[in-house]
Amino acid sequence: MLEVIAAVIIISAGVLGIAACYSCGVGLMLRHNYKQEAFTLAQKNMAVLRGNVLSGQMEKAQGRFRIRGGQQVKGSSNPYTLLFVEVYLEKETTPLVNLVSYE
């Protein structure tokens, strides 16, 4: 009887370990897919900012992403315009993608 209980415990631990590894792998793959999608959104929004002549900030939501961007106008000491786009996943505070461009 003791051998049967030990076998059940070992098999249960093995199954739980495999399930944990699978769950971790799926989570990593989803995170990678979110990063790819966020990078595509950031590139599209950077192109929109480049075509925009007005300076200012942009903040919008698209699907499960929040997109924040803007441009800072050239100063007397700085000859370049700074463009930036940050893409966040849902309610996270750290951006998945952060693009910066100087023109």
Biopython code that builds the backbone (N, CA, C, O; Angstrom):
import numpy as np
from Bio.PDB.StructureBuilder import StructureBuilder

atoms = [
    (1, "MET", "N", (0.815, -1.194, 0.000)),
    (1, "MET", "CA", (0.000, 0.000, 0.000)),
    (1, "MET", "C", (0.862, 1.262, 0.000)),
    (1, "MET", "O", (0.544, 2.226, -0.696)),
    (2, "LEU", "N", (1.942, 1.263, 0.769)),
    (2, "LEU", "CA", (2.831, 2.407, 0.849)),
    (2, "LEU", "C", (3.506, 2.679, -0.498)),
    (2, "LEU", "O", (3.741, 3.830, -0.867)),
    (3, "GLU", "N", (3.814, 1.598, -1.224)),
    (3, "GLU", "CA", (4.449, 1.751, -2.547)),
    (3, "GLU", "C", (3.487, 2.391, -3.544)),
    (3, "GLU", "O", (3.906, 3.185, -4.385)),
    (4, "VAL", "N", (2.229, 2.059, -3.459)),
    (4, "VAL", "CA", (1.219, 2.636, -4.346)),
    (4, "VAL", "C", (1.068, 4.130, -4.060)),
    (4, "VAL", "O", (0.994, 4.927, -4.995)),
    (5, "ILE", "N", (1.021, 4.516, -2.809)),
    (5, "ILE", "CA", (0.910, 5.929, -2.437)),
    (5, "ILE", "C", (2.137, 6.698, -2.908)),
    (5, "ILE", "O", (2.009, 7.805, -3.433)),
    (6, "ALA", "N", (3.320, 6.126, -2.728)),
    (6, "ALA", "CA", (4.548, 6.783, -3.185)),
    (6, "ALA", "C", (4.551, 6.935, -4.700)),
    (6, "ALA", "O", (4.968, 7.973, -5.214)),
    (7, "ALA", "N", (4.087, 5.906, -5.428)),
    (7, "ALA", "CA", (4.026, 5.975, -6.892)),
    (7, "ALA", "C", (3.056, 7.064, -7.344)),
    (7, "ALA", "O", (3.350, 7.798, -8.287)),
    (8, "VAL", "N", (1.903, 7.177, -6.682)),
    (8, "VAL", "CA", (0.910, 8.202, -7.027)),
    (8, "VAL", "C", (1.486, 9.595, -6.777)),
    (8, "VAL", "O", (1.287, 10.508, -7.579)),
    (9, "ILE", "N", (2.197, 9.752, -5.667)),
    (9, "ILE", "CA", (2.801, 11.056, -5.358)),
    (9, "ILE", "C", (3.866, 11.406, -6.384)),
    (9, "ILE", "O", (3.926, 12.552, -6.830)),
    (10, "ILE", "N", (4.697, 10.467, -6.767)),
    (10, "ILE", "CA", (5.750, 10.727, -7.763)),
    (10, "ILE", "C", (5.149, 11.060, -9.124)),
    (10, "ILE", "O", (5.604, 11.987, -9.795)),
    (11, "ILE", "N", (4.139, 10.316, -9.530)),
    (11, "ILE", "CA", (3.482, 10.579, -10.822)),
    (11, "ILE", "C", (2.794, 11.942, -10.788)),
    (11, "ILE", "O", (2.874, 12.698, -11.756)),
    (12, "SER", "N", (2.121, 12.261, -9.687)),
    (12, "SER", "CA", (1.446, 13.567, -9.566)),
    (12, "SER", "C", (2.454, 14.712, -9.624)),
    (12, "SER", "O", (2.202, 15.728, -10.271)),
    (13, "ALA", "N", (3.594, 14.552, -8.950)),
    (13, "ALA", "CA", (4.626, 15.592, -8.991)),
    (13, "ALA", "C", (5.174, 15.750, -10.406)),
    (13, "ALA", "O", (5.437, 16.870, -10.846)),
    (14, "GLY", "N", (5.347, 14.655, -11.112)),
    (14, "GLY", "CA", (5.827, 14.718, -12.495)),
    (14, "GLY", "C", (4.849, 15.424, -13.411)),
    (14, "GLY", "O", (5.237, 16.261, -14.226)),
    (15, "VAL", "N", (3.568, 15.080, -13.273)),
    (15, "VAL", "CA", (2.538, 15.712, -14.110)),
    (15, "VAL", "C", (2.457, 17.203, -13.798)),
    (15, "VAL", "O", (2.350, 18.017, -14.715)),
    (16, "LEU", "N", (2.505, 17.569, -12.525)),
    (16, "LEU", "CA", (2.469, 18.991, -12.158)),
    (16, "LEU", "C", (3.703, 19.728, -12.682)),
    (16, "LEU", "O", (3.596, 20.874, -13.118)),
    (17, "GLY", "N", (4.853, 19.095, -12.645)),
    (17, "GLY", "CA", (6.069, 19.711, -13.187)),
    (17, "GLY", "C", (5.970, 19.939, -14.682)),
    (17, "GLY", "O", (6.351, 21.000, -15.177)),
    (18, "ILE", "N", (5.462, 18.955, -15.406)),
    (18, "ILE", "CA", (5.288, 19.102, -16.858)),
    (18, "ILE", "C", (4.270, 20.193, -17.158)),
    (18, "ILE", "O", (4.475, 20.988, -18.076)),
    (19, "ALA", "N", (3.174, 20.248, -16.401)),
    (19, "ALA", "CA", (2.155, 21.291, -16.614)),
    (19, "ALA", "C", (2.732, 22.671, -16.339)),
    (19, "ALA", "O", (2.418, 23.621, -17.057)),
    (20, "ALA", "N", (3.570, 22.803, -15.314)),
    (20, "ALA", "CA", (4.188, 24.100, -15.007)),
    (20, "ALA", "C", (5.128, 24.533, -16.119)),
    (20, "ALA", "O", (5.143, 25.705, -16.496)),
    (21, "CYS", "N", (5.917, 23.600, -16.650)),
    (21, "CYS", "CA", (6.822, 23.928, -17.769)),
    (21, "CYS", "C", (6.039, 24.334, -19.006)),
    (21, "CYS", "O", (6.418, 25.279, -19.698)),
    (22, "TYR", "N", (4.949, 23.630, -19.292)),
    (22, "TYR", "CA", (4.114, 23.960, -20.442)),
    (22, "TYR", "C", (3.494, 25.343, -20.284)),
    (22, "TYR", "O", (3.485, 26.133, -21.229)),
    (23, "SER", "N", (2.980, 25.637, -19.105)),
    (23, "SER", "CA", (2.375, 26.937, -18.839)),
    (23, "SER", "C", (3.398, 28.060, -18.992)),
    (23, "SER", "O", (3.097, 29.109, -19.560)),
    (24, "CYS", "N", (4.593, 27.836, -18.488)),
    (24, "CYS", "CA", (5.653, 28.840, -18.615)),
    (24, "CYS", "C", (6.014, 29.059, -20.080)),
    (24, "CYS", "O", (6.198, 30.198, -20.509)),
    (25, "GLY", "N", (6.115, 27.985, -20.847)),
    (25, "GLY", "CA", (6.426, 28.091, -22.276)),
    (25, "GLY", "C", (5.364, 28.848, -23.040)),
    (25, "GLY", "O", (5.682, 29.682, -23.887)),
    (26, "VAL", "N", (4.096, 28.565, -22.748)),
    (26, "VAL", "CA", (2.995, 29.269, -23.415)),
    (26, "VAL", "C", (3.024, 30.753, -23.055)),
    (26, "VAL", "O", (2.803, 31.607, -23.914)),
    (27, "GLY", "N", (3.295, 31.060, -21.788)),
    (27, "GLY", "CA", (3.387, 32.461, -21.363)),
    (27, "GLY", "C", (4.502, 33.199, -22.083)),
    (27, "GLY", "O", (4.324, 34.347, -22.489)),
    (28, "LEU", "N", (5.655, 32.550, -22.246)),
    (28, "LEU", "CA", (6.766, 33.183, -22.965)),
    (28, "LEU", "C", (6.432, 33.406, -24.430)),
    (28, "LEU", "O", (6.780, 34.444, -24.994)),
    (29, "MET", "N", (5.757, 32.439, -25.058)),
    (29, "MET", "CA", (5.377, 32.598, -26.468)),
    (29, "MET", "C", (4.364, 33.720, -26.643)),
    (29, "MET", "O", (4.459, 34.494, -27.596)),
    (30, "LEU", "N", (3.392, 33.819, -25.732)),
    (30, "LEU", "CA", (2.418, 34.911, -25.816)),
    (30, "LEU", "C", (3.089, 36.265, -25.649)),
    (30, "LEU", "O", (2.776, 37.211, -26.372)),
    (31, "ARG", "N", (4.014, 36.359, -24.692)),
    (31, "ARG", "CA", (4.733, 37.615, -24.471)),
    (31, "ARG", "C", (5.511, 38.012, -25.720)),
    (31, "ARG", "O", (5.542, 39.187, -26.085)),
    (32, "HIS", "N", (6.140, 37.035, -26.377)),
    (32, "HIS", "CA", (6.884, 37.304, -27.612)),
    (32, "HIS", "C", (5.942, 37.810, -28.702)),
    (32, "HIS", "O", (6.265, 38.766, -29.407)),
    (33, "ASN", "N", (4.783, 37.174, -28.843)),
    (33, "ASN", "CA", (3.815, 37.621, -29.849)),
    (33, "ASN", "C", (3.317, 39.032, -29.555)),
    (33, "ASN", "O", (3.144, 39.833, -30.474)),
    (34, "TYR", "N", (3.086, 39.341, -28.280)),
    (34, "TYR", "CA", (2.669, 40.695, -27.910)),
    (34, "TYR", "C", (3.753, 41.709, -28.257)),
    (34, "TYR", "O", (3.449, 42.806, -28.725)),
    (35, "LYS", "N", (5.007, 41.351, -28.033)),
    (35, "LYS", "CA", (6.101, 42.274, -28.360)),
    (35, "LYS", "C", (6.184, 42.523, -29.858)),
    (35, "LYS", "O", (6.408, 43.656, -30.284)),
    (36, "GLN", "N", (6.007, 41.485, -30.658)),
    (36, "GLN", "CA", (6.038, 41.667, -32.106)),
    (36, "GLN", "C", (4.902, 42.581, -32.563)),
    (36, "GLN", "O", (5.115, 43.486, -33.370)),
    (37, "GLU", "N", (3.704, 42.344, -32.049)),
    (37, "GLU", "CA", (2.561, 43.179, -32.414)),
    (37, "GLU", "C", (2.762, 44.616, -31.942)),
    (37, "GLU", "O", (2.419, 45.557, -32.659)),
    (38, "ALA", "N", (3.310, 44.791, -30.751)),
    (38, "ALA", "CA", (3.563, 46.133, -30.214)),
    (38, "ALA", "C", (4.608, 46.856, -31.052)),
    (38, "ALA", "O", (4.488, 48.062, -31.268)),
    (39, "PHE", "N", (5.625, 46.154, -31.526)),
    (39, "PHE", "CA", (6.649, 46.782, -32.355)),
    (39, "PHE", "C", (6.063, 47.251, -33.684)),
    (39, "PHE", "O", (6.409, 48.327, -34.173)),
    (40, "THR", "N", (5.181, 46.447, -34.266)),
    (40, "THR", "CA", (4.511, 46.844, -35.510)),
    (40, "THR", "C", (3.668, 48.100, -35.286)),
    (40, "THR", "O", (3.694, 49.023, -36.100)),
    (41, "LEU", "N", (2.918, 48.130, -34.177)),
    (41, "LEU", "CA", (2.113, 49.319, -33.857)),
    (41, "LEU", "C", (2.999, 50.542, -33.642)),
    (41, "LEU", "O", (2.659, 51.641, -34.081)),
    (42, "ALA", "N", (4.123, 50.357, -32.975)),
    (42, "ALA", "CA", (5.030, 51.474, -32.718)),
    (42, "ALA", "C", (5.600, 52.018, -34.025)),
    (42, "ALA", "O", (5.709, 53.233, -34.192)),
    (43, "GLN", "N", (5.958, 51.149, -34.938)),
    (43, "GLN", "CA", (6.487, 51.608, -36.227)),
    (43, "GLN", "C", (5.436, 52.394, -37.001)),
    (43, "GLN", "O", (5.745, 53.433, -37.584)),
    (44, "LYS", "N", (4.189, 51.905, -37.012)),
    (44, "LYS", "CA", (3.122, 52.620, -37.726)),
    (44, "LYS", "C", (2.879, 53.990, -37.111)),
    (44, "LYS", "O", (2.707, 54.973, -37.832)),
    (45, "ASN", "N", (2.864, 54.062, -35.786)),
    (45, "ASN", "CA", (2.625, 55.345, -35.124)),
    (45, "ASN", "C", (3.814, 56.285, -35.272)),
    (45, "ASN", "O", (3.627, 57.502, -35.306)),
    (46, "MET", "N", (5.024, 55.759, -35.361)),
    (46, "MET", "CA", (6.200, 56.598, -35.612)),
    (46, "MET", "C", (6.101, 57.225, -37.001)),
    (46, "MET", "O", (6.459, 58.389, -37.182)),
    (47, "ALA", "N", (5.618, 56.464, -37.978)),
    (47, "ALA", "CA", (5.433, 57.014, -39.324)),
    (47, "ALA", "C", (4.382, 58.123, -39.324)),
    (47, "ALA", "O", (4.524, 59.118, -40.035)),
    (48, "VAL", "N", (3.333, 57.951, -38.529)),
    (48, "VAL", "CA", (2.305, 58.998, -38.418)),
    (48, "VAL", "C", (2.905, 60.251, -37.794)),
    (48, "VAL", "O", (2.634, 61.360, -38.254)),
    (49, "LEU", "N", (3.715, 60.089, -36.757)),
    (49, "LEU", "CA", (4.341, 61.246, -36.111)),
    (49, "LEU", "C", (5.299, 61.964, -37.055)),
    (49, "LEU", "O", (5.388, 63.192, -37.031)),
    (50, "ARG", "N", (6.015, 61.209, -37.883)),
    (50, "ARG", "CA", (6.947, 61.835, -38.832)),
    (50, "ARG", "C", (6.210, 62.702, -39.839)),
    (50, "ARG", "O", (6.712, 63.747, -40.254)),
    (51, "GLY", "N", (5.011, 62.265, -40.233)),
    (51, "GLY", "CA", (4.237, 63.032, -41.199)),
    (51, "GLY", "C", (3.488, 64.195, -40.592)),
    (51, "GLY", "O", (2.965, 65.041, -41.318)),
    (52, "ASN", "N", (3.426, 64.254, -39.282)),
    (52, "ASN", "CA", (2.682, 65.302, -38.586)),
    (52, "ASN", "C", (3.588, 66.512, -38.364)),
    (52, "ASN", "O", (4.681, 66.383, -37.812)),
    (53, "VAL", "N", (3.135, 67.670, -38.790)),
    (53, "VAL", "CA", (3.940, 68.882, -38.616)),
    (53, "VAL", "C", (3.711, 69.555, -37.274)),
    (53, "VAL", "O", (4.548, 70.341, -36.831)),
    (54, "LEU", "N", (2.607, 69.266, -36.627)),
    (54, "LEU", "CA", (2.315, 69.878, -35.341)),
    (54, "LEU", "C", (3.014, 69.110, -34.230)),
    (54, "LEU", "O", (3.108, 67.883, -34.272)),
    (55, "SER", "N", (3.500, 69.837, -33.245)),
    (55, "SER", "CA", (4.123, 69.177, -32.103)),
    (55, "SER", "C", (3.057, 68.892, -31.060)),
    (55, "SER", "O", (2.036, 69.578, -31.005)),
    (56, "GLY", "N", (3.287, 67.896, -30.245)),
    (56, "GLY", "CA", (2.339, 67.582, -29.196)),
    (56, "GLY", "C", (2.448, 66.135, -28.779)),
    (56, "GLY", "O", (3.376, 65.423, -29.161)),
    (57, "GLN", "N", (1.489, 65.720, -27.995)),
    (57, "GLN", "CA", (1.462, 64.368, -27.451)),
    (57, "GLN", "C", (0.336, 63.567, -28.083)),
    (57, "GLN", "O", (-0.666, 64.119, -28.539)),
    (58, "MET", "N", (0.523, 62.256, -28.101)),
    (58, "MET", "CA", (-0.493, 61.352, -28.628)),
    (58, "MET", "C", (-0.688, 60.250, -27.594)),
    (58, "MET", "O", (0.286, 59.697, -27.084)),
    (59, "GLU", "N", (-1.925, 59.934, -27.288)),
    (59, "GLU", "CA", (-2.222, 58.828, -26.387)),
    (59, "GLU", "C", (-3.511, 58.181, -26.860)),
    (59, "GLU", "O", (-4.543, 58.841, -26.971)),
    (60, "LYS", "N", (-3.443, 56.877, -27.138)),
    (60, "LYS", "CA", (-4.632, 56.171, -27.599)),
    (60, "LYS", "C", (-4.533, 54.706, -27.211)),
    (60, "LYS", "O", (-3.466, 54.208, -26.852)),
    (61, "ALA", "N", (-5.666, 54.032, -27.291)),
    (61, "ALA", "CA", (-5.724, 52.601, -27.007)),
    (61, "ALA", "C", (-6.085, 51.877, -28.293)),
    (61, "ALA", "O", (-6.912, 52.342, -29.077)),
    (62, "GLN", "N", (-5.454, 50.740, -28.493)),
    (62, "GLN", "CA", (-5.751, 49.933, -29.677)),
    (62, "GLN", "C", (-5.699, 48.468, -29.249)),
    (62, "GLN", "O", (-4.625, 47.922, -28.996)),
    (63, "GLY", "N", (-6.861, 47.846, -29.174)),
    (63, "GLY", "CA", (-6.926, 46.469, -28.709)),
    (63, "GLY", "C", (-6.498, 46.384, -27.254)),
    (63, "GLY", "O", (-7.030, 47.093, -26.400)),
    (64, "ARG", "N", (-5.541, 45.521, -26.978)),
    (64, "ARG", "CA", (-5.048, 45.387, -25.606)),
    (64, "ARG", "C", (-3.836, 46.252, -25.341)),
    (64, "ARG", "O", (-3.195, 46.113, -24.300)),
    (65, "PHE", "N", (-3.507, 47.147, -26.265)),
    (65, "PHE", "CA", (-2.321, 47.993, -26.122)),
    (65, "PHE", "C", (-2.710, 49.452, -25.873)),
    (65, "PHE", "O", (-3.732, 49.934, -26.361)),
    (66, "ARG", "N", (-1.866, 50.137, -25.102)),
    (66, "ARG", "CA", (-1.952, 51.587, -24.949)),
    (66, "ARG", "C", (-0.736, 52.177, -25.654)),
    (66, "ARG", "O", (0.393, 51.732, -25.443)),
    (67, "ILE", "N", (-0.972, 53.170, -26.481)),
    (67, "ILE", "CA", (0.105, 53.775, -27.261)),
    (67, "ILE", "C", (0.254, 55.220, -26.820)),
    (67, "ILE", "O", (-0.719, 55.973, -26.773)),
    (68, "ARG", "N", (1.475, 55.596, -26.499)),
    (68, "ARG", "CA", (1.772, 56.964, -26.078)),
    (68, "ARG", "C", (2.944, 57.447, -26.915)),
    (68, "ARG", "O", (3.930, 56.730, -27.089)),
    (69, "GLY", "N", (2.836, 58.643, -27.424)),
    (69, "GLY", "CA", (3.924, 59.173, -28.235)),
    (69, "GLY", "C", (3.833, 60.675, -28.342)),
    (69, "GLY", "O", (2.923, 61.307, -27.806)),
    (70, "GLY", "N", (4.785, 61.223, -29.039)),
    (70, "GLY", "CA", (4.789, 62.660, -29.234)),
    (70, "GLY", "C", (6.082, 63.129, -29.844)),
    (70, "GLY", "O", (6.965, 62.339, -30.179)),
    (71, "GLN", "N", (6.170, 64.413, -29.979)),
    (71, "GLN", "CA", (7.388, 65.017, -30.512)),
    (71, "GLN", "C", (7.701, 66.282, -29.730)),
    (71, "GLN", "O", (6.815, 67.001, -29.268)),
    (72, "GLN", "N", (8.976, 66.517, -29.605)),
    (72, "GLN", "CA", (9.423, 67.735, -28.950)),
    (72, "GLN", "C", (10.105, 68.591, -30.002)),
    (72, "GLN", "O", (10.986, 68.129, -30.727)),
    (73, "VAL", "N", (9.691, 69.821, -30.071)),
    (73, "VAL", "CA", (10.161, 70.736, -31.100)),
    (73, "VAL", "C", (11.612, 71.122, -30.853)),
    (73, "VAL", "O", (12.099, 71.123, -29.723)),
    (74, "LYS", "N", (12.280, 71.449, -31.946)),
    (74, "LYS", "CA", (13.670, 71.886, -31.869)),
    (74, "LYS", "C", (13.792, 73.103, -30.967)),
    (74, "LYS", "O", (12.948, 74.000, -30.977)),
    (75, "GLY", "N", (14.845, 73.109, -30.203)),
    (75, "GLY", "CA", (15.134, 74.285, -29.390)),
    (75, "GLY", "C", (16.248, 75.083, -30.031)),
    (75, "GLY", "O", (16.776, 74.694, -31.073)),
    (76, "SER", "N", (16.604, 76.184, -29.422)),
    (76, "SER", "CA", (17.677, 77.008, -29.978)),
    (76, "SER", "C", (19.022, 76.300, -29.872)),
    (76, "SER", "O", (19.893, 76.490, -30.721)),
    (77, "SER", "N", (19.198, 75.477, -28.827)),
    (77, "SER", "CA", (20.471, 74.773, -28.666)),
    (77, "SER", "C", (20.436, 73.376, -29.293)),
    (77, "SER", "O", (21.486, 72.767, -29.496)),
    (78, "ASN", "N", (19.235, 72.859, -29.603)),
    (78, "ASN", "CA", (19.103, 71.520, -30.160)),
    (78, "ASN", "C", (18.536, 71.612, -31.578)),
    (78, "ASN", "O", (17.393, 72.041, -31.741)),
    (79, "PRO", "N", (19.294, 71.223, -32.608)),
    (79, "PRO", "CA", (18.796, 71.349, -33.977)),
    (79, "PRO", "C", (17.888, 70.194, -34.405)),
    (79, "PRO", "O", (17.421, 70.185, -35.544)),
    (80, "TYR", "N", (17.626, 69.235, -33.543)),
    (80, "TYR", "CA", (16.853, 68.057, -33.927)),
    (80, "TYR", "C", (15.492, 68.036, -33.240)),
    (80, "TYR", "O", (15.318, 68.595, -32.157)),
    (81, "THR", "N", (14.527, 67.380, -33.892)),
    (81, "THR", "CA", (13.218, 67.139, -33.306)),
    (81, "THR", "C", (13.203, 65.715, -32.772)),
    (81, "THR", "O", (13.553, 64.777, -33.488)),
    (82, "LEU", "N", (12.803, 65.555, -31.534)),
    (82, "LEU", "CA", (12.740, 64.241, -30.898)),
    (82, "LEU", "C", (11.347, 63.661, -31.077)),
    (82, "LEU", "O", (10.355, 64.291, -30.711)),
    (83, "LEU", "N", (11.270, 62.453, -31.642)),
    (83, "LEU", "CA", (10.014, 61.720, -31.770)),
    (83, "LEU", "C", (10.112, 60.472, -30.908)),
    (83, "LEU", "O", (11.144, 59.801, -30.902)),
    (84, "PHE", "N", (9.045, 60.155, -30.178)),
    (84, "PHE", "CA", (9.063, 58.928, -29.376)),
    (84, "PHE", "C", (7.694, 58.269, -29.401)),
    (84, "PHE", "O", (6.662, 58.936, -29.471)),
    (85, "VAL", "N", (7.710, 56.939, -29.343)),
    (85, "VAL", "CA", (6.484, 56.137, -29.263)),
    (85, "VAL", "C", (6.732, 55.031, -28.244)),
    (85, "VAL", "O", (7.724, 54.307, -28.323)),
    (86, "GLU", "N", (5.825, 54.915, -27.296)),
    (86, "GLU", "CA", (5.875, 53.846, -26.299)),
    (86, "GLU", "C", (4.588, 53.042, -26.393)),
    (86, "GLU", "O", (3.498, 53.610, -26.468)),
    (87, "VAL", "N", (4.716, 51.718, -26.389)),
    (87, "VAL", "CA", (3.554, 50.840, -26.453)),
    (87, "VAL", "C", (3.528, 49.987, -25.188)),
    (87, "VAL", "O", (4.489, 49.286, -24.873)),
    (88, "TYR", "N", (2.410, 50.061, -24.472)),
    (88, "TYR", "CA", (2.222, 49.333, -23.216)),
    (88, "TYR", "C", (1.185, 48.236, -23.421)),
    (88, "TYR", "O", (0.265, 48.386, -24.225)),
    (89, "LEU", "N", (1.335, 47.144, -22.698)),
    (89, "LEU", "CA", (0.364, 46.059, -22.728)),
    (89, "LEU", "C", (-0.626, 46.262, -21.589)),
    (89, "LEU", "O", (-0.245, 46.256, -20.418)),
    (90, "GLU", "N", (-1.895, 46.440, -21.933)),
    (90, "GLU", "CA", (-2.997, 46.622, -21.000)),
    (90, "GLU", "C", (-2.658, 47.593, -19.870)),
    (90, "GLU", "O", (-2.499, 48.784, -20.137)),
    (91, "LYS", "N", (-2.543, 47.146, -18.642)),
    (91, "LYS", "CA", (-2.340, 48.058, -17.516)),
    (91, "LYS", "C", (-0.912, 48.036, -16.989)),
    (91, "LYS", "O", (-0.671, 48.451, -15.855)),
    (92, "GLU", "N", (0.030, 47.565, -17.779)),
    (92, "GLU", "CA", (1.427, 47.536, -17.335)),
    (92, "GLU", "C", (2.003, 48.944, -17.340)),
    (92, "GLU", "O", (1.562, 49.802, -18.105)),
    (93, "THR", "N", (2.984, 49.175, -16.486)),
    (93, "THR", "CA", (3.611, 50.492, -16.400)),
    (93, "THR", "C", (4.947, 50.545, -17.143)),
    (93, "THR", "O", (5.475, 51.630, -17.385)),
    (94, "THR", "N", (5.490, 49.397, -17.502)),
    (94, "THR", "CA", (6.732, 49.348, -18.273)),
    (94, "THR", "C", (6.378, 49.083, -19.733)),
    (94, "THR", "O", (5.654, 48.130, -20.021)),
    (95, "PRO", "N", (6.875, 49.909, -20.667)),
    (95, "PRO", "CA", (6.496, 49.704, -22.069)),
    (95, "PRO", "C", (7.107, 48.429, -22.649)),
    (95, "PRO", "O", (8.233, 48.052, -22.323)),
    (96, "LEU", "N", (6.332, 47.777, -23.518)),
    (96, "LEU", "CA", (6.857, 46.637, -24.265)),
    (96, "LEU", "C", (7.852, 47.116, -25.307)),
    (96, "LEU", "O", (8.894, 46.496, -25.518)),
    (97, "VAL", "N", (7.523, 48.219, -25.955)),
    (97, "VAL", "CA", (8.364, 48.784, -27.015)),
    (97, "VAL", "C", (8.498, 50.277, -26.773)),
    (97, "VAL", "O", (7.535, 50.949, -26.405)),
    (98, "ASN", "N", (9.702, 50.785, -26.985)),
    (98, "ASN", "CA", (9.985, 52.205, -26.841)),
    (98, "ASN", "C", (10.847, 52.623, -28.022)),
    (98, "ASN", "O", (12.034, 52.297, -28.068)),
    (99, "LEU", "N", (10.263, 53.342, -28.980)),
    (99, "LEU", "CA", (11.000, 53.814, -30.150)),
    (99, "LEU", "C", (11.308, 55.306, -30.009)),
    (99, "LEU", "O", (10.452, 56.090, -29.600)),
    (100, "VAL", "N", (12.538, 55.684, -30.353)),
    (100, "VAL", "CA", (12.949, 57.082, -30.308)),
    (100, "VAL", "C", (13.622, 57.400, -31.626)),
    (100, "VAL", "O", (14.394, 56.599, -32.152)),
    (101, "SER", "N", (13.323, 58.579, -32.158)),
    (101, "SER", "CA", (13.914, 58.998, -33.423)),
    (101, "SER", "C", (14.245, 60.492, -33.346)),
    (101, "SER", "O", (13.510, 61.269, -32.736)),
    (102, "TYR", "N", (15.339, 60.875, -33.959)),
    (102, "TYR", "CA", (15.723, 62.291, -34.057)),
    (102, "TYR", "C", (15.683, 62.694, -35.526)),
    (102, "TYR", "O", (16.190, 61.976, -36.388)),
    (103, "GLU", "N", (15.090, 63.820, -35.798)),
    (103, "GLU", "CA", (15.041, 64.320, -37.172)),
    (103, "GLU", "C", (15.518, 65.743, -37.215)),
    (103, "GLU", "O", (15.554, 66.350, -38.285)),
]
sb = StructureBuilder()
sb.init_structure("model")
sb.init_model(0)
sb.init_chain("A")
sb.init_seg("    ")
for serial, (resi, resn, name, xyz) in enumerate(atoms, 1):
    if name == "N":
        sb.init_residue(resn, " ", resi, " ")
    sb.init_atom(name, np.array(xyz, "f"), 0.0, 1.0, " ", f" {name:<3s}", serial, name[0])
structure = sb.get_structure()
